[in-house]
Amino acid sequence: MIDIRKSEERGHADHGWLNTHFTFSFADYYDPKHMHFRTLRVMNDDRIAGGGGFPTHSHRDMEIVTYVLEGALEHRDSMGNGSVIKPGDVQYMSAGTGVAHSEFNASKTEPAHLYQIWMFPEKQGLKPKYDQKNFSEADKRGKLRLVVSPDGRDGSVKIRQDNALYVTVLGAGEKVKHELGPERHAYVQVARGSVKLNGTPLDTGDGAAISEEKAVELTGVKDAEVLLFDLV
């Protein structure tokens, strides 16, 4: 079963400095039919204007992954981490028992485009944790590159949940396939471009919740970058 969530069906908020789309209920956007999918809780498609950003705020008991598509994001947190997240970077913060952080566009003039993703942790009350790794476009071109996993295999970022995140960059006609194990589910999010998912067309911003399928096959239609989650 494949349940398509078209880009224009998502929640939306425009605060001037932040133009964002919500796949799942978040902040003032509430849709009881779209609260989460399996252990995937938040999928926010954020565009932050130059000089804009999120002042210091707190999280707890959530696995947070940030994936930057354009521009750069400056991060600081109560664990003492300070970094600039650029395209290809995967930033991970396990909020655990509680962490405070701020996120600002690293440029005063250029916009930043990113996905912020939250997943439920395997258990609550864990010690906060941080990691960040870069995966080049060549790593993802025409293949599924594992960037997040529960065991850190293949150089991926290790998280505290039995989920995996793959990223692929596809040109027209390029194909990738991911087999799903028993009782596993998937979520596909098209960050840019156009693809076919098991033969169904998806465009920029479209997503799909996948259950009871043996495999996920993506075929590039127009230069595309796609996030594929393998979920418990």
C-alpha positions as CSV (number, residue, x, y, z in Angstrom):
1,M,0.0,0.0,0.0
2,I,1.3,3.4,-1.0
3,D,-0.3,6.5,0.4
4,I,0.7,9.7,-1.5
5,R,0.9,13.0,0.3
6,K,1.1,15.7,-2.4
7,S,3.2,18.8,-1.7
8,E,0.2,21.2,-1.8
9,E,-1.7,19.0,0.7
10,R,0.9,19.6,3.4
11,G,0.4,22.2,6.2
12,H,2.0,25.6,5.5
13,A,3.1,28.6,7.4
14,D,4.8,31.8,6.2
15,H,6.4,33.9,8.9
16,G,8.4,36.1,6.5
17,W,11.8,34.9,7.7
18,L,10.5,31.3,7.6
19,N,8.4,29.7,4.8
20,T,7.7,26.1,5.9
21,H,5.6,23.1,4.9
22,F,4.6,20.4,7.4
23,T,4.1,16.8,6.4
24,F,2.8,16.0,9.9
25,S,1.0,18.1,12.5
26,F,3.4,20.6,14.0
27,A,3.1,23.9,15.9
28,D,-0.2,25.6,14.9
29,Y,-0.8,23.1,12.1
30,Y,-3.0,20.2,13.3
31,D,-4.4,17.4,11.2
32,P,-5.6,14.3,13.1
33,K,-5.1,12.3,9.9
34,H,-1.4,13.3,9.7
35,M,0.1,13.1,13.2
36,H,3.0,10.8,12.3
37,F,3.9,7.7,10.3
38,R,5.2,4.9,12.3
39,T,8.2,6.3,14.3
40,L,8.6,9.3,11.9
41,R,7.1,12.2,13.8
42,V,8.1,15.4,12.0
43,M,9.1,16.2,8.4
44,N,9.4,20.0,8.0
45,D,10.5,21.5,4.7
46,D,12.0,24.8,5.9
47,R,13.1,27.8,3.8
48,I,14.9,30.4,6.0
49,A,15.5,33.9,4.8
50,G,18.9,35.5,5.2
51,G,19.5,36.6,8.8
52,G,16.5,34.5,10.0
53,G,16.5,31.6,12.4
54,F,15.2,29.9,15.5
55,P,16.3,31.5,18.8
56,T,17.3,29.2,21.7
57,H,14.6,26.7,22.5
58,S,14.4,23.2,24.1
59,H,13.6,19.7,23.1
60,R,13.5,16.3,24.9
61,D,13.1,12.7,24.0
62,M,13.3,13.1,20.3
63,E,15.8,12.0,17.6
64,I,16.3,15.1,15.4
65,V,18.0,15.0,12.0
66,T,18.7,18.0,9.8
67,Y,19.5,17.7,6.1
68,V,20.5,20.9,4.2
69,L,19.8,21.3,0.5
70,E,20.8,24.9,-0.1
71,G,22.7,27.6,1.9
72,A,24.0,26.9,5.4
73,L,22.6,26.7,8.9
74,E,24.5,27.8,12.0
75,H,23.8,25.6,15.1
76,R,24.7,26.1,18.8
77,D,23.5,24.0,21.7
78,S,23.7,23.5,25.5
79,M,26.0,20.5,25.0
80,G,28.7,22.9,23.8
81,N,28.4,22.1,20.1
82,G,28.7,24.9,17.5
83,S,28.7,24.1,13.8
84,V,27.7,25.3,10.3
85,I,25.6,22.7,8.4
86,K,26.0,22.8,4.6
87,P,24.5,20.9,1.7
88,G,25.3,17.2,2.0
89,D,25.7,17.4,5.8
90,V,23.5,15.2,8.0
91,Q,23.3,16.7,11.5
92,Y,22.0,14.6,14.4
93,M,20.8,15.6,17.8
94,S,19.4,13.2,20.3
95,A,17.5,15.4,22.7
96,G,17.2,12.8,25.4
97,T,16.7,14.2,28.9
98,G,16.7,17.7,27.4
99,V,18.8,20.0,25.3
100,A,18.5,23.7,24.2
101,H,19.7,24.9,20.9
102,S,19.5,27.7,18.3
103,E,19.5,27.5,14.5
104,F,20.1,30.5,12.3
105,N,20.8,31.0,8.6
106,A,24.6,31.4,8.4
107,S,24.2,34.1,5.8
108,K,22.6,37.5,6.3
109,T,21.5,37.7,2.6
110,E,21.2,34.2,1.0
111,P,18.3,31.9,1.8
112,A,18.7,28.4,3.3
113,H,16.6,25.4,2.4
114,L,16.6,22.3,4.7
115,Y,14.5,19.4,6.0
116,Q,14.2,19.0,9.7
117,I,13.2,15.5,10.7
118,W,12.1,14.1,14.1
119,M,11.8,10.5,15.0
120,F,10.6,8.9,18.2
121,P,13.6,7.4,20.2
122,E,13.8,3.7,21.1
123,K,13.5,4.8,24.8
124,Q,13.0,7.9,26.8
125,G,15.4,9.5,29.3
126,L,18.6,9.0,27.4
127,K,21.6,11.3,27.6
128,P,21.7,13.9,24.9
129,K,24.0,13.2,22.0
130,Y,25.3,15.1,18.9
131,D,26.9,14.0,15.6
132,Q,27.4,15.5,12.1
133,K,28.7,13.9,8.9
134,N,29.0,14.9,5.2
135,F,27.9,12.8,2.2
136,S,29.0,14.1,-1.2
137,E,26.7,14.2,-4.2
138,A,29.0,11.5,-5.7
139,D,28.2,9.3,-2.8
140,K,24.5,9.5,-3.6
141,R,24.5,9.8,-7.4
142,G,22.6,6.9,-9.0
143,K,22.6,4.9,-5.7
144,L,21.0,4.8,-2.3
145,R,23.5,6.1,0.2
146,L,22.8,5.1,3.8
147,V,23.3,8.3,5.9
148,V,21.4,7.3,9.2
149,S,21.1,3.9,10.9
150,P,20.8,2.3,14.3
151,D,24.3,0.8,14.2
152,G,26.3,3.4,12.2
153,R,27.1,1.0,9.5
154,D,28.8,2.1,6.3
155,G,29.9,5.3,7.9
156,S,26.4,6.5,8.6
157,V,25.2,8.6,11.5
158,K,24.2,6.3,14.4
159,I,20.8,7.1,15.9
160,R,18.8,5.6,18.8
161,Q,16.0,4.0,16.9
162,D,15.7,1.1,14.5
163,N,15.2,3.3,11.5
164,A,17.4,3.9,8.5
165,L,17.6,6.9,6.2
166,Y,18.9,6.7,2.6
167,V,19.5,9.6,0.2
168,T,19.7,9.3,-3.6
169,V,20.4,11.7,-6.4
170,L,18.9,10.6,-9.7
171,G,19.1,11.8,-13.3
172,A,16.4,10.9,-15.9
173,G,16.2,7.2,-16.3
174,E,18.4,6.3,-13.4
175,K,16.9,3.7,-11.0
176,V,17.5,2.5,-7.4
177,K,15.7,-0.2,-5.5
178,H,15.3,-0.9,-1.8
179,E,14.0,-4.2,-0.5
180,L,11.8,-4.0,2.6
181,G,12.1,-6.6,5.3
182,P,9.2,-8.3,7.1
183,E,7.1,-5.9,9.2
184,R,9.1,-2.9,7.8
185,H,7.7,0.3,6.4
186,A,9.0,3.1,4.3
187,Y,8.5,6.8,3.8
188,V,9.7,8.6,0.6
189,Q,10.1,12.4,0.4
190,V,11.1,14.1,-2.8
191,A,13.3,17.0,-1.8
192,R,13.7,18.2,-5.4
193,G,13.0,17.1,-9.0
194,S,10.7,14.4,-10.2
195,V,10.7,10.6,-9.9
196,K,8.4,7.6,-10.2
197,L,7.9,5.5,-7.1
198,N,6.9,2.0,-8.1
199,G,5.6,3.5,-11.3
200,T,3.7,6.4,-9.6
201,P,4.9,10.0,-10.4
202,L,6.1,12.2,-7.6
203,D,7.3,15.7,-7.8
204,T,9.2,18.2,-5.5
205,G,7.7,18.2,-2.1
206,D,5.6,15.1,-2.6
207,G,5.8,12.2,-0.1
208,A,4.6,8.7,0.3
209,A,3.9,6.4,3.2
210,I,4.6,2.8,2.3
211,S,3.4,-0.4,4.0
212,E,2.9,-4.0,3.0
213,E,5.2,-3.6,0.0
214,K,8.2,-5.9,-0.7
215,A,10.4,-3.2,-2.3
216,V,10.6,0.5,-3.1
217,E,11.8,1.4,-6.6
218,L,12.7,5.0,-7.6
219,T,13.2,6.0,-11.2
220,G,14.5,9.5,-12.0
221,V,12.3,11.6,-14.3
222,K,13.9,15.1,-13.8
223,D,17.1,15.6,-11.8
224,A,16.0,14.6,-8.3
225,E,17.1,14.3,-4.7
226,V,15.1,11.9,-2.6
227,L,15.0,10.8,1.1
228,L,14.0,7.2,1.7
229,F,13.2,6.1,5.3
230,D,13.2,2.4,6.3
231,L,11.0,2.4,9.4
232,V,10.1,0.1,12.3
